[in-house]
Amino acid sequence: MQTSQTDQPTSKPAGLVAETTGTGPIDTEAIATGRTGTGVPATKVAATEPDSESTVEVPLASLAITGPDAFRFIQGQVTNDLSQLTEGTELLAAICTPDGKLITIMSIQQVTADHLRLITYREHLTLLSERLSRFRIRVKAEIHPEEVGWLADADPRPNPLWPLDSRLLTTTNKGGSVDAGRFTRSRLARLATHLPVDAPADLLVAGVPALVANGVSFTKGCYVGQELVARTDSRNAKPPISLFVCRFTPSSYEPFASTAKLPMNLSTESDGNAGEVRALLVEDTSVVISGWVKRRFADQAGLLIDGLPIPVALAR
């Protein structure tokens, strides 16, 4: 990620962090996510105690896919090639609609030859379970939510798909609340997007470049949505909408003084709807914002937030 420096910014609201669901501002310090509500038996797995020095509790949840056809079933649903998986390793992947729209991103673990674990955002667990159940036809594979919480590696380096694209461990906090404010600070400090917050409807896989680079195989067999994903990549076409996470030093901190403004509209002098800022973090010498931007503005520096120009291009 590029950063930009400007001289003598006005006073800032130190340590401010917030995000939105897209329907209005939320209190990021008081989110508590409950059970998945899928109505199917839960699978219990061994868990570890949180270690605040090396791990961060994150709002992820998981499904266990078990049975002799588990591997073959999931191989036909996700964007990456499960043949790369071995026991004890993790693989980044996504799941799409038949017309190539992104449903969710996940980390896949192979527990045994007949047992896969799909780890995704808590907000998307029911959606993922329902989507897989719809395509579970004449296969010997069961789908169960797991009664665990999740820890991610606290490595502070930039990682656009953290925490899914990191080392993940189960925790004794079995599906309980996660400090949402700490998580938002953690993911924005790592310049990481969070799909349930940042993504609008109808986002394509190509709108998340880090996913294309690390979670899509263009040599595996067929999966749902493959045709559009492959065609977009082969044409080197820019997607209609891209996600972004951007760090910069603003000339004024005033637009970022109130979390009630989220989501914040991105605009130009001639177009009032270039995208949205869905989350923000005010750091000591900079601001981090995340959200989405339309194709024709993705490479354009100087987009406006409340009349304040952003000195870097959002999607690069």
N, C-alpha and C positions, 0 to 999 in steps of 0.2 A: 504494500500500500504506500502511495506517495503521501507526503505531508506538505503543508504549505505554511510558511511563517509570515505574519504581518506584524507591524510595529505597534507597540503600546495599545493593546486591546483594553477595552473598558472593563471595569470590575466584573467578576464572574460569580455565579452562585456555586460556590465550591462543593464538590462532591455530589452534585445533582445527578440522579440516575432515574430514568423512567422509560416505560414502553407502553404501547397500546395494542389492543386486540384488533384494531381497525374499525371498531364501532364506537370508540370513545376512550377516554383515559381510564387507566386502572391503577389501583394502589399496588405498586410492585413490591411492597414490604408485607403484603397480607394475602398472597395467593395460596390457597390450599387445595390441592387436587386429590379427589377421592378415588374410589374404586372405578374400574373400567365400565361396569354396567353391561358387560357382554353376556352375562348369564350362563357362562360355561365354567367348568371346574378350573381352579387355579393350580398351577404347578409350583411346588415349593423348591427353592434352591438354597444352597449354603450361602451365608452372607458374612461380611466382615464389618468391623467397627470403623466408622469414619476416622480419617487421619487428616486433620486440618492443615498440616504442613505440606503433604504431598498429594492430597486429593480435594476435590470440591464436590459437594452433593449437588446433583443436577436433576431437573424435572424430566426424566426419561422413564419409560416403562417397557415391558417386554412380553413377547408371546413365545411360548414353546410350541414348536412344530415337531410332532413325534409320529413314528410309524415307518414301515418299510419303504413307503413312497415319499417320505418327507423331502429328501434331497431333490428328487425328480420334480416334485410339485413346485417347490420354491424356485428351482432353476428356470421353470417356464413362466415365472411371474415377475422376476426382478431384472434390473438392467445389467448387473455384473455377473461374472462367470464363477459359479460356486466351485468349479473344479480347482480353483486356486486355494480353497479353504482346506485347512487341516485342523485337527483338534488342538485347541489352545490359541488359535489365531482368529482375527477379526477381518471382515470384508465390508467395505462401504458399498451401498447399493441404493436404488430407489425403486419405487413402484409407480406405474403410470395407468392412466385410463387408456382404453383402446385407441383413442385419437391423440395419444402422446402427451396429455396434460399430466403434470406432476401431482401425485397424491401425497407421498411422503418420502422421506429419506430414512435410512436405517443402517445400523451396524449389525452384521450377521456373524454369529459365533457357531462353530460346530462343536457340540458337546460330545456326541458319539456319532456313529455312522447313521443312526436312525433318529437323531435328535438335533434339531437346529434351534437357535435362539435368535429372535428378531427384536432388536432394541430400537425404539423410536421415541419420538416426542410423546409425552403423556397425553397431550391434547389430541393426538392422532391415533391412539391405540385402538379405540373402538372402531374408528374408520378403517384402519388396517385390518382388523379382525373380520369386519363385515365384508370387506373387499375380497379377502382370501377365501372366506366361507362361500361366497358367491361362485367362485371358480373351482371349488373343491368337489369335482365330479368324477366319480369312479376312480378315486385314489385312496390308498390306505394311509391316511395321514390325519392326525387330530390337531386341533388348534386350541391352546389353553393360555390364558393370561397367567403371569407369574407373580407371586406375592413377594416382591422385593423392591427395594429402592436401588438407586445407582450412584456410583462415584465415578468421577472423571479425573484423569491425570491433571495436576495443577500446573503443568508446564506453561509458563507465561508467554511463550513465543506466539506470534500471529499464526492462526489456524482458521481458515474461513468456514470450516464445518465442525469446529469444536462445539460440543463434546463428542458428537457421534464419531468423528474421525480422530479418536484418541483412545488410549488404553482405558477400558471400562471395567469396573469391579462392582459386585453387588454389595449392598449395605444392609445393616440390621434395621434401618429405617424403612419398614416395609410399606411402601406406597404412601407414606405420610407426607406432610407439607415440607417444602423446600424453601429456604430463604430466597425468595424471588428477587429481592433487591441485590443480594450478593451474586446470584446467578447472572442477572443482567449486567452488573459491573464486570463480572468475570468474562462473559462472552464478548462484550463490546471492547474490553481492554485487549482481547485477542483478535479483534477485528473479525468476529464470527457472526454469521447470520443465524437467525432463529426462525425457521419456517412458519410456525404458528403465528408469529408476530409480524414478520416482515413481508410475507408473501401475499399478493392479491389473488383473486380467483383467476383460473385459466393460465397459470404460470407453466411454461414449458420447461423441460429438463435443461434445454440450452440456456435458460435464464439464470442458471446457477453454474457458472463456468468451472468452479472447483469440483462440482459433482461430475460434470462431463469428463474432467481430467482424471478423477480418482475413483469414480463409482459406476462407470459405464464401460461395458465391453462391446467392441464393434466386430468381434470375431466369433462370439458364442452363437448358439442356435436361437430360435425364435423366443420372444417373450412378448407379453401384452404391451402394445404401444411402440414396438421396435421400429416399425416402418417410418414413422414420423421422426423419431429420434435420429435414426440413421440418415434420413434424407436431409434433415436440417444440418447435420454435421458435414455431410458430403458436399453440400452447396456452400459451406462456410457462411451460412446465412445468420444474420443477427436476429435474435428473438424479439418479439414485439415488446416484451417487458423483461428487465433484468433486475436482480437483487443487487444491492450494494451495501458495503460498510466502509465508511470513510472517516479518516482522522485529519483534522486541520486546525489551524489557529485562526479564529475569527477576528475581525476588526472590532466587533462588539459582541458581548455575551448576552445582550438584552433579549434577543429572540429565544434564548435557551433558559430564561429565568423562571419559567413556569411550566410545570408538567401538564397543566390543564390544557395546553395548546396542542397536545398530541391527539391524533396525527397532525403533522404540520405539512402544509401544501408546498410543493416545489413548483416554481414558475419561471418564466422568462419575461422579458419586456413585452413580448407579443402573444404569449400563450400562458394562461393561468393554470394549466393542469399538466405539468411535466412529470409528476410522480408524487410520492409521499415520503416523509420521514416518519417512521413508526416507533423508533426508540432513540434515546440519546444518553450520553454520558459526558459530564463536564469533568475533565481532568485538570491537573495543575497548570498545564500550559497549552491545552488543546481541548477540542470537543470531538467526540466520536458520534456519528449518526449512522443509522441503518434504516433501510426501507426498500423502495422500488422506484425505478425510473423507466420512462418510455424509451423506445429504441432510438428515436431521432435526437434525443437529448443525452444519451448515455455517455458520449465522448466529449461533451461540451462543458468546459469550465465556465463558471460564472452564473450557474443557476441560482435562483433567489429563494431565500427563506425569510419571510416577512420583510422583503426588500433588501436583505443582506446577501451579497454575493458569496457563493462558496468558491474558493480560489482554486479548486481542483476538479477534474472530471470525476464523476461518481463511479462509472463502470469502466474498468480497464482490463 
